[in-house]
């Protein structure tokens, strides 16, 4: 199983408690998490299924490389963190 955690700032918009899911790629893991938390999909992915520009995803503390295909490999027992990216000065 993979633990997917959505940061608390997303809870302002939709229930976003952590969820444990199965999958071997980031896309599979996220889609499984969205089945459990369907309201989060539109906040995280755009209409084309790509990671939205204002979102960041980390797997075991490392930022993902592919924001389009989301094909980063995910190992069993991994921790995935989904958060809004911050910018400004």
C-alpha distance (Angstrom), angle and dihedral (degrees) to the residues before:
residue distance angle dihedral
X1 . . .
X2 3.78 . .
X3 3.82 122.5 .
X4 3.83 112.2 -135.9
X5 3.80 114.8 -165.4
X6 3.78 123.4 -171.0
X7 3.80 113.1 -158.7
X8 3.81 118.5 -111.7
X9 3.81 94.1 -107.9
X10 3.82 88.0 72.5
X11 3.82 89.6 55.6
X12 3.80 88.1 72.8
X13 3.80 87.1 70.3
X14 3.81 106.1 30.4
X15 3.82 140.2 -4.4
X16 3.77 105.9 -77.8
X17 3.80 110.6 171.9
X18 3.82 115.0 155.6
X19 3.78 116.1 -86.5
X20 3.82 133.5 -160.8
X21 3.81 114.2 -136.9
X22 3.80 142.0 159.4
X23 3.79 127.9 -114.8
X24 3.79 142.3 119.6
X25 3.82 99.4 -140.6
X26 3.77 130.9 45.3
X27 3.81 90.6 -112.6
X28 3.83 91.8 53.8
X29 3.80 91.4 47.3
X30 3.81 94.1 47.8
X31 3.81 93.3 46.4
X32 3.81 89.7 51.0
X33 3.81 89.9 49.4
X34 3.81 90.8 49.4
X35 3.80 89.8 53.8
X36 3.82 85.9 59.3
X37 3.83 94.6 39.2
X38 3.85 104.6 24.9
X39 3.78 95.6 170.4
X40 3.81 91.5 65.4
X41 3.81 96.4 61.7
X42 3.81 95.6 80.7
X43 3.80 91.9 47.7
X44 3.81 92.8 51.7
X45 3.83 105.4 33.5
X46 3.80 130.8 40.1
X47 3.82 125.2 -133.0
X48 3.82 90.3 -83.8
X49 3.81 92.8 54.4
X50 3.82 93.7 -107.2
X51 3.77 124.0 133.4
X52 3.80 108.2 -93.0
X53 3.78 116.0 -110.1
X54 3.82 93.1 -115.5
X55 3.83 94.4 51.9
X56 3.81 130.0 86.7
X57 3.80 128.1 -166.2
X58 3.78 125.6 -161.5
X59 3.79 125.7 -169.4
X60 3.80 114.3 -160.0
X61 3.80 89.3 -19.9
X62 3.83 96.8 -49.2
X63 3.78 123.0 108.9
X64 3.81 112.9 -119.7
X65 3.79 119.5 -106.3
X66 3.81 102.8 -150.4
X67 3.82 114.8 58.8
X68 3.83 93.9 169.7
X69 3.83 109.5 45.6
X70 3.82 93.5 22.2
X71 3.78 88.4 -148.7
X72 3.81 97.9 146.7
X73 3.80 108.1 138.8
X74 3.80 115.0 -110.9
X75 3.79 120.9 -156.8
X76 3.78 123.5 -147.1
X77 3.81 108.4 -92.2
X78 3.81 93.8 28.3
X79 3.79 122.9 143.5
X80 3.81 117.2 -134.2
X81 3.81 120.2 -165.5
X82 3.80 120.5 -164.6
X83 3.81 116.6 -166.6
X84 3.75 143.9 156.5
X85 3.77 112.2 -98.8
X86 3.79 115.1 -121.0
X87 3.76 124.6 -141.2
X88 3.74 137.6 166.3
X89 3.71 138.5 88.0
